[in-house]
Amino acid sequence: MVTRVPGWLLRHRVTVESYRGDSAYGPTYGEAVCVPALVAAVRKQVADKDGREVLATAQIIAGPELECPPGSRITLPGGRTATAITTAVHTAPGLPVPACVEVMCQ
């Protein structure tokens, strides 16, 4: 049974700096972590954490261990820096579908 997205499907590498919160000097981020992922260019309208409709321009699929809350800074394979808008953890315990994290980026 498949319990996580297979590594051979994750053909790209992205660098994720997890959003930690705001400080007096602006947003703070965790250490940069390079993770395998599958990146797709998309144009999809999604709601951000405040409920505003924004346009996502990239979709990232990664393993279920990825920590990437909204507001995280992500460097995509082409070098572009994006911001995570939404993060969805997909699981289906007991079913033969892979667990993964989907991140929509602006």
Contacts in CASP RR format, 6 or more apart in sequence:
PFRMAT RR
TARGET T0000
AUTHOR 0000-0000-0000
METHOD contacts of the structure
MODEL  1
MVTRVPGWLLRHRVTVESYRGDSAYGPTYGEAVCVPALVAAVRKQVADKD
GREVLATAQIIAGPELECPPGSRITLPGGRTATAITTAVHTAPGLPVPAC
VEVMCQ
1 94 0 8 1.000
1 96 0 8 1.000
2 96 0 8 1.000
2 97 0 8 1.000
2 98 0 8 1.000
3 98 0 8 1.000
3 99 0 8 1.000
4 63 0 8 1.000
4 64 0 8 1.000
4 98 0 8 1.000
4 99 0 8 1.000
4 100 0 8 1.000
5 38 0 8 1.000
5 61 0 8 1.000
5 62 0 8 1.000
5 63 0 8 1.000
5 64 0 8 1.000
5 98 0 8 1.000
5 99 0 8 1.000
5 100 0 8 1.000
6 98 0 8 1.000
7 36 0 8 1.000
9 38 0 8 1.000
9 61 0 8 1.000
10 36 0 8 1.000
10 37 0 8 1.000
10 38 0 8 1.000
10 61 0 8 1.000
10 62 0 8 1.000
10 63 0 8 1.000
11 36 0 8 1.000
11 38 0 8 1.000
12 36 0 8 1.000
12 37 0 8 1.000
12 38 0 8 1.000
12 39 0 8 1.000
12 76 0 8 1.000
12 77 0 8 1.000
13 34 0 8 1.000
13 35 0 8 1.000
13 36 0 8 1.000
13 37 0 8 1.000
13 77 0 8 1.000
14 34 0 8 1.000
14 35 0 8 1.000
14 37 0 8 1.000
14 39 0 8 1.000
14 60 0 8 1.000
14 62 0 8 1.000
14 74 0 8 1.000
14 75 0 8 1.000
14 76 0 8 1.000
14 77 0 8 1.000
15 32 0 8 1.000
15 33 0 8 1.000
15 34 0 8 1.000
15 35 0 8 1.000
15 74 0 8 1.000
15 75 0 8 1.000
16 32 0 8 1.000
16 33 0 8 1.000
16 35 0 8 1.000
16 66 0 8 1.000
16 67 0 8 1.000
16 68 0 8 1.000
16 72 0 8 1.000
16 73 0 8 1.000
16 74 0 8 1.000
17 29 0 8 1.000
17 30 0 8 1.000
17 31 0 8 1.000
17 32 0 8 1.000
17 33 0 8 1.000
17 72 0 8 1.000
17 73 0 8 1.000
17 74 0 8 1.000
18 29 0 8 1.000
18 30 0 8 1.000
18 33 0 8 1.000
18 67 0 8 1.000
18 68 0 8 1.000
18 69 0 8 1.000
18 72 0 8 1.000
19 27 0 8 1.000
19 28 0 8 1.000
19 29 0 8 1.000
19 69 0 8 1.000
19 70 0 8 1.000
19 71 0 8 1.000
19 72 0 8 1.000
19 73 0 8 1.000
19 84 0 8 1.000
20 27 0 8 1.000
20 28 0 8 1.000
20 29 0 8 1.000
20 30 0 8 1.000
21 27 0 8 1.000
21 28 0 8 1.000
22 28 0 8 1.000
27 71 0 8 1.000
29 72 0 8 1.000
29 73 0 8 1.000
32 75 0 8 1.000
35 62 0 8 1.000
35 63 0 8 1.000
35 66 0 8 1.000
36 62 0 8 1.000
36 63 0 8 1.000
37 60 0 8 1.000
37 61 0 8 1.000
37 62 0 8 1.000
37 63 0 8 1.000
37 66 0 8 1.000
38 60 0 8 1.000
38 61 0 8 1.000
38 62 0 8 1.000
39 58 0 8 1.000
39 59 0 8 1.000
39 60 0 8 1.000
39 76 0 8 1.000
39 77 0 8 1.000
40 58 0 8 1.000
40 59 0 8 1.000
40 61 0 8 1.000
41 57 0 8 1.000
41 58 0 8 1.000
42 56 0 8 1.000
42 57 0 8 1.000
42 58 0 8 1.000
42 59 0 8 1.000
42 104 0 8 1.000
43 55 0 8 1.000
43 56 0 8 1.000
43 57 0 8 1.000
44 55 0 8 1.000
44 56 0 8 1.000
44 59 0 8 1.000
44 104 0 8 1.000
45 53 0 8 1.000
45 54 0 8 1.000
45 55 0 8 1.000
45 56 0 8 1.000
46 53 0 8 1.000
46 54 0 8 1.000
46 55 0 8 1.000
46 56 0 8 1.000
46 85 0 8 1.000
46 86 0 8 1.000
46 104 0 8 1.000
47 53 0 8 1.000
47 54 0 8 1.000
47 86 0 8 1.000
48 54 0 8 1.000
48 70 0 8 1.000
48 85 0 8 1.000
48 86 0 8 1.000
49 70 0 8 1.000
49 71 0 8 1.000
49 85 0 8 1.000
49 86 0 8 1.000
54 85 0 8 1.000
54 106 0 8 1.000
55 106 0 8 1.000
56 85 0 8 1.000
56 86 0 8 1.000
56 104 0 8 1.000
56 105 0 8 1.000
56 106 0 8 1.000
57 82 0 8 1.000
57 105 0 8 1.000
57 106 0 8 1.000
58 76 0 8 1.000
58 82 0 8 1.000
58 104 0 8 1.000
58 105 0 8 1.000
59 102 0 8 1.000
59 103 0 8 1.000
59 104 0 8 1.000
59 105 0 8 1.000
60 68 0 8 1.000
60 74 0 8 1.000
60 102 0 8 1.000
60 103 0 8 1.000
60 104 0 8 1.000
60 105 0 8 1.000
61 100 0 8 1.000
61 101 0 8 1.000
61 102 0 8 1.000
62 68 0 8 1.000
62 100 0 8 1.000
62 101 0 8 1.000
62 103 0 8 1.000
63 99 0 8 1.000
63 100 0 8 1.000
63 101 0 8 1.000
64 89 0 8 1.000
64 91 0 8 1.000
64 99 0 8 1.000
64 100 0 8 1.000
64 101 0 8 1.000
66 101 0 8 1.000
66 103 0 8 1.000
68 74 0 8 1.000
68 84 0 8 1.000
68 87 0 8 1.000
68 101 0 8 1.000
68 103 0 8 1.000
69 84 0 8 1.000
69 87 0 8 1.000
70 84 0 8 1.000
70 85 0 8 1.000
70 86 0 8 1.000
70 87 0 8 1.000
71 83 0 8 1.000
71 84 0 8 1.000
71 85 0 8 1.000
72 83 0 8 1.000
72 84 0 8 1.000
72 103 0 8 1.000
73 81 0 8 1.000
73 82 0 8 1.000
73 83 0 8 1.000
73 84 0 8 1.000
74 81 0 8 1.000
74 82 0 8 1.000
74 83 0 8 1.000
74 84 0 8 1.000
74 103 0 8 1.000
74 105 0 8 1.000
75 81 0 8 1.000
75 82 0 8 1.000
76 82 0 8 1.000
76 105 0 8 1.000
82 105 0 8 1.000
82 106 0 8 1.000
83 105 0 8 1.000
83 106 0 8 1.000
84 103 0 8 1.000
84 104 0 8 1.000
84 105 0 8 1.000
85 104 0 8 1.000
85 105 0 8 1.000
85 106 0 8 1.000
86 103 0 8 1.000
86 104 0 8 1.000
87 101 0 8 1.000
87 102 0 8 1.000
87 103 0 8 1.000
88 101 0 8 1.000
88 102 0 8 1.000
88 103 0 8 1.000
89 99 0 8 1.000
89 100 0 8 1.000
89 101 0 8 1.000
90 97 0 8 1.000
90 99 0 8 1.000
90 100 0 8 1.000
90 101 0 8 1.000
90 102 0 8 1.000
91 99 0 8 1.000
92 99 0 8 1.000
END
